[in-house]
Amino acid sequence: MNKNPFTLLYGMPPQSIITRNEDIEKIVDSFSNNDNMRTFLITGIRGCGKTVLLRNICQILGSDKKWIIIDVNPQGNIENYIAQKLFSLSKEEKLIDGWEISLNLGYLTLTKGTNEKINDPEIIISDLINKLNKHNKKILLSIDEVNNTPEFKKFVNYYQILIGNGLPVYLLMTAIYENTLDIINDKAMTFLSRAPKIDLNALPLMPIALEYKSVFDVDDETSKEMAKLTNGYAFAYQVLGYLFFERHEKNINDELVKEYEKYLWNNGYNKFWNDATKIEKEFLIGLALSSSGTKEEIIANSSFSQTNYSQYRKRLLDKGLIVSKDYNKLSFVLPRFKEYVLFVKDFE
């Protein structure tokens, strides 16, 4: 094998992945066979595999000629972008002979063969979708890493009108936990609070071990040790595999673990830490200093009281940084994150 099958870049489709078949089947089946299921939001912590899952689904549906896949950039004028992509695809299908579209100073104009001019992108989109609908086409709009911006809010309200009119439009999105909460708690987007969500938790360790064993031809003990090092975190699976490949390793050793740990810290964990508030950091330090993860130990290792403990426990659970094994015991979700917290705490 000459090319490294793993990647260090977020969102870059790697050759070696642990496929989330159950989630793929759920979304593909719903979009293909259930007209009442038009929207899905894939959510999870940064680096958990949201983008890879979204692209897998788009690739599967896109292999069927009745589907038109539009990858939407959530930044900028979303409706203008969709209108232009729909026009281009309709033109390729030779469904709109005599129609022309132009963009001037941010304003979109559709000119029909009768010289009728339409300047409203929402009307342009509706007209184009109606044309495509007559040819039994379905349109999937995929948006990676959505945010609660005015442009997105405006688009969501228009999308709701499209599906309310029975047009064959589907929406697949990804968002990190914080942005998901921001979106579904916005009263102007209650529609999305009811949309089905796919919460990407940790990958099971057995498939990770089996994939490592297959790729590297290592023994069972080594593949299991590698899987445990990732803690089921998709990005960590890629990082460890990438380094193992580049270093031509056959066993786990201290030097490899240090390089793996350093990469996670510098290319992911610093971002998580910098995004946390001062009080959230104090909670994480209290947990890192705890040997059991119990409420009593975390409070003893921090300035938290019985009153505000529950509030910040919930906030960090919602952010996906910690997990509750049972109600009274917490642990870190990310591999080597406890070690990271213990290292950086002295700099706070």
C-alpha positions as CSV (number, residue, x, y, z in Angstrom):
1,M,0.0,0.0,0.0
2,N,1.6,3.3,-1.2
3,K,-0.9,5.9,-0.3
4,N,-1.9,6.6,3.3
5,P,-5.6,5.5,3.7
6,F,-6.1,7.9,6.6
7,T,-6.4,11.7,6.6
8,L,-5.6,14.4,9.1
9,L,-8.0,17.0,7.6
10,Y,-11.5,17.5,9.0
11,G,-14.1,16.7,6.4
12,M,-11.7,15.2,3.9
13,P,-13.1,11.8,2.7
14,P,-10.5,9.2,3.8
15,Q,-10.0,5.9,2.2
16,S,-10.4,4.1,5.5
17,I,-13.6,4.9,7.4
18,I,-15.9,3.1,9.8
19,T,-19.2,3.3,8.0
20,R,-22.3,4.3,10.1
21,N,-24.5,1.9,8.1
22,E,-27.5,2.2,10.4
23,D,-27.6,6.0,10.1
24,I,-27.1,5.9,6.4
25,E,-29.9,3.4,5.9
26,K,-32.2,5.4,8.1
27,I,-31.8,8.6,6.2
28,V,-31.6,7.1,2.7
29,D,-34.7,5.0,3.3
30,S,-36.6,8.0,4.8
31,F,-35.8,10.3,1.8
32,S,-36.5,7.5,-0.7
33,N,-39.7,6.0,0.7
34,N,-41.3,8.4,3.2
35,D,-42.7,11.7,1.9
36,N,-43.2,12.9,5.4
37,M,-39.5,12.7,6.2
38,R,-37.9,15.6,4.3
39,T,-35.3,16.9,6.7
40,F,-32.5,15.5,8.8
41,L,-30.0,17.3,11.0
42,I,-26.7,15.4,11.8
43,T,-25.2,16.6,15.0
44,G,-22.2,15.9,17.2
45,I,-18.9,17.1,18.5
46,R,-16.3,18.5,16.0
47,G,-14.5,15.7,14.4
48,C,-17.0,12.9,15.0
49,G,-17.7,12.2,11.3
50,K,-20.7,14.4,10.4
51,T,-19.3,15.6,7.1
52,V,-18.2,12.1,6.0
53,L,-21.7,10.8,6.8
54,L,-23.4,13.6,4.9
55,R,-21.2,13.0,1.8
56,N,-21.8,9.2,2.0
57,I,-25.5,9.8,1.8
58,C,-25.2,12.4,-1.0
59,Q,-23.1,9.9,-3.0
60,I,-25.6,7.1,-2.5
61,L,-28.6,9.2,-3.5
62,G,-26.7,10.9,-6.3
63,S,-26.1,7.6,-8.0
64,D,-29.8,7.5,-8.7
65,K,-30.6,9.7,-11.7
66,K,-33.9,10.9,-10.2
67,W,-32.0,12.7,-7.5
68,I,-30.4,16.1,-7.9
69,I,-27.8,16.9,-5.2
70,I,-26.9,20.5,-4.4
71,D,-24.2,21.2,-1.9
72,V,-25.1,24.5,-0.4
73,N,-22.6,27.0,1.1
74,P,-24.2,28.2,4.3
75,Q,-22.3,31.5,4.0
76,G,-23.7,34.3,1.7
77,N,-26.9,34.4,-0.2
78,I,-28.2,30.8,0.1
79,E,-31.3,31.3,-2.1
80,N,-29.3,32.9,-5.0
81,Y,-26.9,30.0,-4.9
82,I,-29.6,27.4,-5.0
83,A,-31.4,29.2,-7.8
84,Q,-28.3,29.3,-9.9
85,K,-27.4,25.7,-9.3
86,L,-31.0,24.6,-10.1
87,F,-30.9,26.7,-13.3
88,S,-27.6,25.1,-14.4
89,L,-28.8,21.6,-13.7
90,S,-32.1,22.2,-15.5
91,K,-30.2,23.6,-18.5
92,E,-28.1,20.4,-18.6
93,E,-31.3,18.3,-18.6
94,K,-32.6,20.5,-21.5
95,L,-35.8,21.3,-19.5
96,I,-35.7,25.1,-19.9
97,D,-34.8,26.0,-23.5
98,G,-35.0,29.7,-24.0
99,W,-34.6,30.6,-20.3
100,E,-31.6,32.7,-19.2
101,I,-30.3,33.7,-15.8
102,S,-28.0,36.6,-14.8
103,L,-26.5,38.0,-11.6
104,N,-25.7,41.7,-11.4
105,L,-24.6,43.4,-8.2
106,G,-26.0,40.6,-6.1
107,Y,-29.4,40.7,-7.9
108,L,-30.6,37.5,-9.7
109,T,-32.8,37.8,-12.8
110,L,-34.4,34.9,-14.6
111,T,-35.6,35.7,-18.2
112,K,-38.0,33.3,-19.7
113,G,-38.5,32.7,-23.4
114,T,-41.4,35.2,-23.5
115,N,-39.1,37.9,-22.1
116,E,-40.8,37.6,-18.7
117,K,-38.3,38.7,-16.1
118,I,-38.3,37.4,-12.5
119,N,-36.1,39.0,-9.9
120,D,-37.2,37.1,-6.8
121,P,-34.9,34.1,-6.1
122,E,-37.7,32.4,-4.2
123,I,-40.0,32.5,-7.3
124,I,-37.1,31.4,-9.5
125,I,-36.5,28.4,-7.3
126,S,-40.1,27.5,-7.2
127,D,-40.5,27.7,-11.0
128,L,-37.4,25.6,-11.6
129,I,-38.4,22.9,-9.0
130,N,-41.8,22.7,-10.6
131,K,-40.1,22.1,-14.0
132,L,-38.0,19.4,-12.5
133,N,-40.9,17.9,-10.6
134,K,-42.7,17.3,-13.9
135,H,-39.8,15.0,-14.9
136,N,-39.9,13.1,-11.5
137,K,-36.8,14.7,-10.1
138,K,-36.1,15.0,-6.4
139,I,-33.8,17.7,-5.1
140,L,-31.6,17.2,-2.0
141,L,-30.0,20.3,-0.5
142,S,-27.0,19.4,1.7
143,I,-25.6,22.0,4.0
144,D,-22.5,21.3,6.1
145,E,-21.9,23.1,9.4
146,V,-25.0,25.3,9.6
147,N,-25.1,28.3,11.9
148,N,-28.0,30.4,13.2
149,T,-27.3,33.3,10.7
150,P,-30.0,35.7,9.3
151,E,-29.4,34.1,5.8
152,F,-29.9,30.6,7.1
153,K,-33.0,31.6,9.1
154,K,-34.5,33.2,6.0
155,F,-33.8,30.1,3.9
156,V,-35.3,27.7,6.5
157,N,-38.6,29.6,6.5
158,Y,-38.7,29.5,2.7
159,Y,-37.8,25.8,2.6
160,Q,-40.8,25.2,4.9
161,I,-43.0,26.9,2.3
162,L,-41.5,24.7,-0.5
163,I,-42.3,21.4,1.3
164,G,-45.6,22.8,2.4
165,N,-46.5,23.2,-1.3
166,G,-45.6,19.5,-1.8
167,L,-42.5,20.1,-3.9
168,P,-39.9,17.3,-3.9
169,V,-37.3,19.1,-1.9
170,Y,-35.2,17.5,0.9
171,L,-32.7,19.0,3.3
172,L,-29.7,17.3,5.0
173,M,-27.6,19.3,7.3
174,T,-24.8,19.0,9.8
175,A,-24.1,21.1,12.9
176,I,-21.9,20.9,16.0
177,Y,-23.8,20.6,19.3
178,E,-23.6,24.2,20.2
179,N,-25.0,25.4,16.9
180,T,-27.7,22.8,17.0
181,L,-29.0,24.1,20.3
182,D,-28.8,27.6,19.1
183,I,-30.9,26.7,16.0
184,I,-33.6,24.6,17.7
185,N,-34.0,27.1,20.5
186,D,-34.7,29.9,18.1
187,K,-38.5,30.6,18.1
188,A,-38.2,31.7,14.4
189,M,-37.1,28.1,13.5
190,T,-39.4,25.9,15.5
191,F,-39.8,23.8,12.4
192,L,-36.2,22.5,12.8
193,S,-36.7,21.7,16.5
194,R,-39.2,19.0,15.3
195,A,-37.0,17.7,12.5
196,P,-35.4,14.3,13.0
197,K,-31.8,14.4,14.3
198,I,-29.0,11.9,14.1
199,D,-26.7,12.3,17.1
200,L,-23.2,10.9,16.2
201,N,-21.9,9.3,19.3
202,A,-18.6,7.4,19.6
203,L,-17.9,4.7,17.1
204,P,-17.9,1.1,18.4
205,L,-14.4,-0.1,19.2
206,M,-14.7,-3.5,17.6
207,P,-15.1,-2.3,14.0
208,I,-12.2,0.1,14.6
209,A,-10.0,-2.7,15.8
210,L,-11.0,-4.9,12.9
211,E,-10.2,-2.1,10.4
212,Y,-6.8,-1.4,11.9
213,K,-6.1,-5.2,11.9
214,S,-7.0,-5.4,8.2
215,V,-5.1,-2.3,7.1
216,F,-1.9,-2.9,9.0
217,D,-1.9,-6.7,9.4
218,V,-1.2,-6.4,13.1
219,D,-2.1,-8.9,15.8
220,D,-5.4,-8.8,17.7
221,E,-3.8,-7.4,20.8
222,T,-2.3,-4.4,19.0
223,S,-5.5,-3.7,17.0
224,K,-7.5,-3.7,20.2
225,E,-5.0,-1.4,21.9
226,M,-5.2,1.0,19.0
227,A,-9.0,1.0,19.1
228,K,-9.0,1.8,22.8
229,L,-6.6,4.7,22.3
230,T,-9.2,6.3,20.0
231,N,-12.1,6.0,22.4
232,G,-14.3,5.8,19.4
233,Y,-13.6,9.4,18.3
234,A,-13.6,9.4,14.5
235,F,-10.9,12.1,14.1
236,A,-8.7,10.2,16.6
237,Y,-9.2,7.1,14.5
238,Q,-7.9,8.9,11.5
239,V,-4.9,10.5,13.3
240,L,-3.7,7.3,15.0
241,G,-4.1,5.4,11.7
242,Y,-2.3,8.1,9.8
243,L,0.7,8.3,12.2
244,F,0.9,4.5,12.4
245,F,1.1,4.3,8.6
246,E,3.6,7.1,8.2
247,R,5.9,5.7,10.9
248,H,5.7,2.1,9.6
249,E,4.8,0.9,13.0
250,K,3.8,-2.6,14.0
251,N,3.2,-2.0,17.7
252,I,2.0,0.8,19.9
253,N,5.0,2.6,21.7
254,D,5.4,5.6,23.9
255,E,6.9,7.8,21.1
256,L,3.9,7.1,18.8
257,V,1.4,7.8,21.6
258,K,3.2,11.1,22.4
259,E,3.0,12.2,18.7
260,Y,-0.7,11.1,18.5
261,E,-1.5,13.0,21.7
262,K,0.4,16.1,20.5
263,Y,-1.5,16.2,17.2
264,L,-4.9,15.9,19.0
265,W,-4.0,18.6,21.4
266,N,-2.8,21.1,18.7
267,N,-5.4,20.4,16.1
268,G,-8.6,20.0,18.0
269,Y,-8.4,20.2,21.7
270,N,-7.0,23.7,21.8
271,K,-10.1,24.8,20.0
272,F,-12.4,23.0,22.4
273,W,-10.6,24.5,25.3
274,N,-10.5,28.1,23.9
275,D,-14.2,27.9,23.2
276,A,-15.1,26.9,26.8
277,T,-16.0,29.6,29.3
278,K,-13.9,30.1,32.4
279,I,-16.4,28.3,34.6
280,E,-16.7,25.4,32.1
281,K,-12.9,25.1,32.3
282,E,-13.0,25.0,36.0
283,F,-15.6,22.1,35.8
284,L,-13.4,20.2,33.4
285,I,-10.3,20.7,35.6
286,G,-12.4,19.4,38.6
287,L,-13.3,16.3,36.6
288,A,-9.7,15.8,35.4
289,L,-8.5,15.9,39.0
290,S,-11.2,13.4,40.1
291,S,-10.4,9.7,40.2
292,S,-14.0,8.6,40.1
293,G,-15.9,11.3,38.3
294,T,-18.5,11.7,41.0
295,K,-20.3,14.9,41.8
296,E,-18.7,15.0,45.3
297,E,-15.1,14.7,43.9
298,I,-15.7,17.3,41.2
299,I,-17.1,19.8,43.7
300,A,-14.2,19.0,46.1
301,N,-11.7,19.8,43.3
302,S,-13.3,23.0,42.3
303,S,-15.3,26.0,43.6
304,F,-18.6,24.6,42.4
305,S,-21.5,24.5,44.8
306,Q,-24.4,22.0,44.9
307,T,-26.5,24.7,43.1
308,N,-24.4,25.5,40.0
309,Y,-22.9,22.0,39.6
310,S,-26.0,20.7,37.7
311,Q,-26.2,23.7,35.4
312,Y,-22.6,23.3,34.1
313,R,-22.8,19.6,34.1
314,K,-25.7,19.9,31.6
315,R,-23.9,22.5,29.6
316,L,-20.8,20.3,29.1
317,L,-23.0,17.2,28.4
318,D,-24.8,19.3,25.7
319,K,-21.4,20.3,24.2
320,G,-20.5,16.6,24.0
321,L,-17.3,17.1,26.0
322,I,-18.3,14.8,28.8
323,V,-20.5,11.8,29.2
324,S,-22.5,10.3,32.1
325,K,-22.0,6.6,32.6
326,D,-24.6,6.7,35.2
327,Y,-26.2,9.7,36.9
328,N,-23.5,10.3,39.4
329,K,-20.3,9.6,37.4
330,L,-18.9,11.6,34.6
331,S,-16.0,11.0,32.2
332,F,-14.4,12.6,29.2
333,V,-15.6,11.8,25.7
334,L,-12.4,12.6,23.9
335,P,-9.3,10.4,24.1
336,R,-6.3,11.9,26.0
337,F,-8.5,14.9,26.8
338,K,-8.1,14.4,30.6
339,E,-4.3,14.5,30.1
340,Y,-4.7,17.7,28.0
341,V,-6.8,19.4,30.8
342,L,-4.3,18.4,33.5
343,F,-1.5,19.9,31.3
344,V,-3.1,23.2,30.5
345,K,-4.7,23.9,33.9
346,D,-1.5,25.5,35.2
347,F,-1.7,28.1,32.4
348,E,-5.2,29.3,33.4
